Amino acid sequence: MVQTTVTGAVIEAGGAIFETTGQRAGFITLAGFLLSFLAIRASTRLMRSPRVPWWPGSVKTGGVHVHHLVFGIAMMIASGFLTFALQPEGVGLDLLAAIFGVGVGLTVDEFALWLYLEDVYWAREGRASIDVAIVCALLGGLVVVAGGPFDTTANSNWLVGGTIALHLFWCCVVLSKGKVRLAAIGFFIPPVYFFAVLRLARPNSPWGRRFYEPGSRKLEKATRRAARWDDRRIRWLDRIGGAPSIERPPGG
């Protein structure tokens, strides 16, 4: 009985995702992004492994290393232009959504390259790409499942404006506590804001610097908790993206 109920709920949720053309295209975009990100990250890890020398290496043209974000940007540009120009429906829209999603995955995987303007893929700074990919996946999933964060069908403009202002207020409070991911999730799931507000701030956040006195028990507790969280986060990022093997020179 329980299994039947759970199965029915899953089927109903899946049906809701594919209820409209936009939701279906959004789901396909998200799936393309996740699959391409995981595939290219697995490929780069295999490329650096001595145990699989047969794995295809990087593409090089005329001695210039061609990063895979180049292909991702080209795919996003092409699919974006075609979507706006042709405004396709059905299979055509699904195909362009898939191409765009794959392009996003290839591009986000090298987010650190945009940020530092140098190849830090296997340096500690390269973990920024994993962070951004996780945030993109969370936001993409929330948009597909829950839709936008605001009810734009409301009759009152004041109601919509008040809702946006309330979201922004709590989002800023959570951001001031150094909890970027929870702020992003809370924008779509507001109860997350209250969970984040009740938790201790990160010690180096604006909130921590303002309200946690040096040497206080609250600052010490926040520091210990942040260290434990960072240690777990780094271990998981290493499992997903591979442990850094290059040290970037200070100020480089």
Rosetta blueprint (number, residue, H / E / L):
1 M L
2 V H
3 Q H
4 T H
5 T H
6 V H
7 T H
8 G H
9 A H
10 V H
11 I H
12 E H
13 A H
14 G H
15 G H
16 A H
17 I H
18 F L
19 E L
20 T L
21 T H
22 G H
23 Q H
24 R H
25 A H
26 G H
27 F H
28 I H
29 T H
30 L H
31 A H
32 G H
33 F H
34 L H
35 L H
36 S H
37 F H
38 L H
39 A H
40 I H
41 R H
42 A H
43 S H
44 T H
45 R H
46 L H
47 M H
48 R L
49 S L
50 P L
51 R L
52 V L
53 P L
54 W L
55 W L
56 P L
57 G L
58 S L
59 V L
60 K E
61 T E
62 G L
63 G L
64 V E
65 H E
66 V L
67 H L
68 H H
69 L H
70 V H
71 F H
72 G H
73 I H
74 A H
75 M H
76 M H
77 I H
78 A H
79 S H
80 G H
81 F H
82 L H
83 T H
84 F H
85 A H
86 L H
87 Q L
88 P L
89 E L
90 G L
91 V H
92 G H
93 L H
94 D H
95 L H
96 L H
97 A H
98 A H
99 I H
100 F H
101 G H
102 V H
103 G H
104 V H
105 G H
106 L H
107 T H
108 V H
109 D L
110 E L
111 F H
112 A H
113 L H
114 W H
115 L H
116 Y H
117 L L
118 E L
119 D L
120 V L
121 Y L
122 W L
123 A E
124 R H
125 E H
126 G H
127 R H
128 A H
129 S H
130 I H
131 D H
132 V H
133 A H
134 I H
135 V H
136 C H
137 A H
138 L H
139 L H
140 G H
141 G H
142 L H
143 V H
144 V H
145 V H
146 A H
147 G L
148 G L
149 P L
150 F L
151 D L
152 T L
153 T L
154 A L
155 N L
156 S L
157 N H
158 W H
159 L H
160 V H
161 G H
162 G H
163 T H
164 I H
165 A H
166 L H
167 H H
168 L H
169 F H
170 W H
171 C H
172 C H
173 V H
174 V H
175 L H
176 S H
177 K L
178 G L
179 K L
180 V H
181 R H
182 L H
183 A H
184 A H
185 I H
186 G H
187 F L
188 F L
189 I L
190 P L
191 P H
192 V H
193 Y H
194 F H
195 F H
196 A H
197 V H
198 L H
199 R L
200 L L
201 A L
202 R L
203 P L
204 N L
205 S L
206 P H
207 W H
208 G H
209 R H
210 R H
211 F H
212 Y L
213 E L
214 P L
215 G L
216 S L
217 R H
218 K H
219 L H
220 E H
221 K H
222 A H
223 T H
224 R H
225 R H
226 A H
227 A H
228 R H
229 W H
230 D H
231 D H
232 R H
233 R H
234 I H
235 R H
236 W H
237 L H
238 D H
239 R H
240 I H
241 G H
242 G L
243 A L
244 P L
245 S L
246 I E
247 E L
248 R L
249 P L
250 P L
251 G L
252 G L
